[in-house]
Amino acid sequence: MNIEDTEPGLWRFLKRAGYSDRQIAGMTLETRMLHDLRLRGDNFLDTLEILVTEFDVDMSAFDWSRYTPSEGELLFPWLPISWLLGKYPRHENYEPLTLGMIAVALNEKRWQSH
C-alpha cells in the first residue's frame, strides 16, 4: 500500500510541500523529515507551517528544537563555541519526526507531544 491510499491527508500535505508522486512513492510512515528527507532549519519549519495554514492543525505543542537545528546553527557550525558546547548540528542530536507523526497530527488536527 502506498501513502496516497492509506493516508490521503498526508499525501495532500506532501504534494503541497512540493514532493512529486515519484518521490512520495519512495516514502513510508517511518520516513524521517530531518534524517531521510534532509529538511532542516527554516525549510523544515516552512514545510510544517503548511500543516497550520492549509490543514488547520494546531501546532502549539510542537517544540521544533527537538527535531531540527536552528537556522543559526546551520549557518555557523564552524564557530568554536558550537563545538565546545556540543551543539554542532548532527542528525543524531535530534529526535526523528516521521511522516507517521505528521499523519497523526493531520488526522487529529493537533500536534501530540511525543
Secondary structure, DSSP 8 states (H G I E B T S, - for coil): --HHHH-HHHHHHHHHTT--HHHHHT--TT-BTTTTT---HHHHHHHHHHHHHHH--B-TT--GGGTS--HHHHH-TT-HHHHHTT----GGGS---BHHHHHHHHHHTB----
